[in-house]
Amino acid sequence: MAYSNFTLETVQKTFQLEKIESTDIFSHIEPVEPSEDLTKELAKKVPCSEILGILSSMIDQKA
């Protein structure tokens, strides 16, 4: 089965998994500002990921 055909529901049923939802699991953690290095690296990689997403959708359309 292709990755694009998976849904949470089909995976749960196929592998007999139980989805457990927890709220506020990180509520006790204080937010922090991202470092300048992280911000710069993310800025470099976001355009790349957008291009890969576009290419992936183009390939899927041809299949």
C-alpha positions, 0 to 999 in steps of 0.5 A: 500500500502506498504511503499516500493511501494510509490514514490514521483509521486504517493503520489503527485497524490494521495494527490494532492500535489504540489512539490515546489523546492527552491534553496539556502534556507540555503545559508545565514547560516554559516556552523558549526563544529559538536560537539564531542558528536554528532560525537561520537553518530553518529559513534555509530549509523551508524553501527546499521542503516547499520545492520537494512538496511541489515535486512530490505532488507533480509525481503523484499526479502523473502516477 
